[in-house]
Amino acid sequence: MTTLDKIKPGHGGMIIKVGGEGALRRRLLDMGLTPKTSIFVNKVAPMGDPMELSLRGYVLTIRLDDASKIEVESREA
């Protein structure tokens, strides 16, 4: 297992655990980042932050700081 911020573009995985506390955790869960959800990293901005994800049929962009709080089981695309 690793955290979402460590997944490279073109790879994906399955969310295992969503960390963070309070409003941040609630916001991540509300955006669809829930355990057992498959994700795919489309791309990362040129300076490294933010990253663009595909999940649940839509595209989501999140900051690397927020992505570091999400544990994923990595797998090849």
Residue frames relative to the residue before (quaternion, step in Angstrom):
aa qw qx qy qz dx dy dz
M 1.0000 0.0000 0.0000 0.0000 0.00 0.00 0.00
T 0.0516 -0.7690 0.6372 0.0056 3.50 -1.24 0.60
T 0.5182 -0.6034 0.4751 0.3763 3.57 -1.25 -0.13
L 0.6731 -0.5445 0.3366 0.3704 3.55 -1.20 0.62
D 0.6397 0.5491 -0.3387 0.4177 3.62 0.99 -0.70
K 0.6596 0.5117 -0.3005 0.4614 3.61 1.23 -0.37
I 0.5409 0.6121 -0.4053 0.4104 3.62 1.25 -0.20
K 0.3568 -0.7526 0.5222 0.1832 3.57 -0.85 1.02
P 0.6286 -0.5266 0.4055 0.4039 3.59 -1.20 0.48
G 0.7548 0.3405 -0.2820 0.4846 3.54 -1.01 0.89
H 0.6881 0.4025 -0.2684 0.5408 3.57 1.31 -0.01
G 0.1575 -0.7952 0.5800 0.0803 3.53 -1.25 0.32
G 0.0716 -0.7914 0.6041 0.0594 3.50 -1.29 -0.33
M 0.4461 -0.6449 0.5379 0.3095 3.49 -1.34 -0.30
I 0.4633 -0.6799 0.4957 0.2783 3.55 -0.91 0.95
I 0.2248 -0.7775 0.5794 0.0959 3.55 -0.89 1.01
K 0.8075 -0.0641 0.1077 0.5763 3.58 0.87 -1.00
V 0.2192 -0.7487 0.6121 0.1297 3.57 -1.07 0.80
G 0.2053 -0.8033 0.5531 0.0816 3.55 -0.60 1.18
G 0.4716 0.6569 -0.5078 0.2969 3.52 -1.22 -0.49
E 0.2922 -0.7551 0.5625 0.1675 3.53 -1.30 0.19
G 0.8614 0.1980 -0.1247 0.4508 3.50 -1.28 0.48
A 0.8646 -0.0504 0.0685 0.4951 3.51 -0.97 -1.01
L 0.6215 0.5446 -0.3518 0.4397 3.61 1.01 -0.73
R 0.6744 0.4844 -0.3003 0.4694 3.59 0.83 -0.94
R 0.6434 0.5233 -0.3160 0.4608 3.58 0.94 -0.86
R 0.6546 0.5148 -0.3058 0.4615 3.59 0.97 -0.86
L 0.6478 0.5110 -0.3186 0.4666 3.60 0.96 -0.84
L 0.6655 0.4908 -0.2994 0.4761 3.58 0.95 -0.86
D 0.6490 0.5262 -0.3119 0.4524 3.60 0.99 -0.81
M 0.6619 0.4956 -0.3025 0.4742 3.60 1.14 -0.60
G 0.6280 -0.5740 0.3284 0.4102 3.61 1.26 0.06
L 0.5198 0.6246 -0.4220 0.4020 3.57 1.26 0.10
T 0.2178 0.7889 -0.5301 0.2217 3.54 0.38 1.29
P 0.6457 -0.5214 0.3717 0.4160 3.60 -1.15 0.48
K 0.8141 0.2376 -0.2449 0.4699 3.54 -1.24 0.81
T 0.4993 0.6191 -0.4423 0.4145 3.59 1.23 0.42
S 0.3621 -0.7154 0.5557 0.2196 3.59 -0.91 0.92
I 0.0598 -0.7915 0.6082 0.0065 3.54 -1.01 0.88
F 0.1239 -0.7577 0.6361 0.0766 3.54 -1.31 0.43
V 0.3129 -0.7418 0.5632 0.1859 3.59 -0.87 0.96
N 0.2832 -0.7812 0.5387 0.1392 3.57 -0.52 1.22
K 0.7702 -0.2277 0.1967 0.5623 3.55 0.74 -1.06
V 0.2837 -0.7095 0.6177 0.1856 3.49 -1.41 0.26
A 0.5654 -0.6172 0.4261 0.3432 3.58 -0.98 0.82
P 0.6751 -0.5359 0.3236 0.3903 3.62 -1.10 0.61
M 0.7266 0.3871 -0.2456 0.5117 3.61 0.99 -0.69
G 0.6471 -0.5774 0.2949 0.4011 3.58 1.28 0.22
D 0.7861 0.1914 -0.1081 0.5777 3.60 1.19 -0.27
P 0.6028 -0.2055 -0.7652 0.0946 1.83 -1.64 1.88
M 0.4242 -0.6647 0.5405 0.2934 3.55 -1.36 -0.20
E 0.3210 -0.7464 0.5569 0.1724 3.55 -1.14 0.72
L 0.1163 -0.8099 0.5749 0.0058 3.56 -0.78 1.12
S 0.2146 -0.7107 0.6438 0.1855 3.54 -1.30 0.40
L 0.2129 0.7532 -0.6001 0.1653 3.54 -0.89 1.01
R 0.8595 0.1099 -0.0900 0.4911 3.55 -1.17 0.66
G 0.7029 -0.4946 0.2719 0.4329 3.61 1.05 0.68
Y 0.7330 0.3286 -0.2571 0.5372 3.61 1.17 0.32
V 0.4512 -0.6659 0.5279 0.2726 3.56 -1.32 0.24
L 0.0708 -0.7937 0.6040 -0.0173 3.55 -0.94 1.00
T 0.1600 -0.7669 0.6144 0.0939 3.56 -1.01 0.82
I 0.0425 0.8011 -0.5945 0.0541 3.57 -0.79 1.04
R 0.5672 -0.5882 0.4630 0.3435 3.55 -1.28 0.46
L 0.5923 -0.5858 0.4203 0.3598 3.56 -1.16 0.60
D 0.5915 0.5723 -0.3648 0.4354 3.59 1.07 -0.65
D 0.6739 0.4631 -0.2833 0.5011 3.58 1.00 -0.82
A 0.6431 0.5356 -0.3195 0.4444 3.60 1.00 -0.82
S 0.6182 0.5683 -0.3467 0.4179 3.60 1.10 -0.60
K 0.6556 0.5141 -0.3081 0.4592 3.59 1.22 -0.29
I 0.6454 0.4970 -0.3059 0.4928 3.59 1.32 0.01
E 0.2336 -0.7707 0.5812 0.1172 3.58 -0.67 1.14
V 0.0411 -0.8052 0.5913 -0.0176 3.55 -0.93 0.99
E 0.3559 -0.6496 0.6182 0.2631 3.49 -1.33 0.40
S 0.3017 -0.7997 0.4991 0.1427 3.56 -0.33 1.29
R 0.0909 0.7660 -0.6350 0.0411 3.55 -1.25 0.61
E 0.5812 -0.5838 0.4409 0.3563 3.53 -1.22 0.52
A 0.5307 -0.6416 0.4557 0.3147 3.56 -1.14 0.65
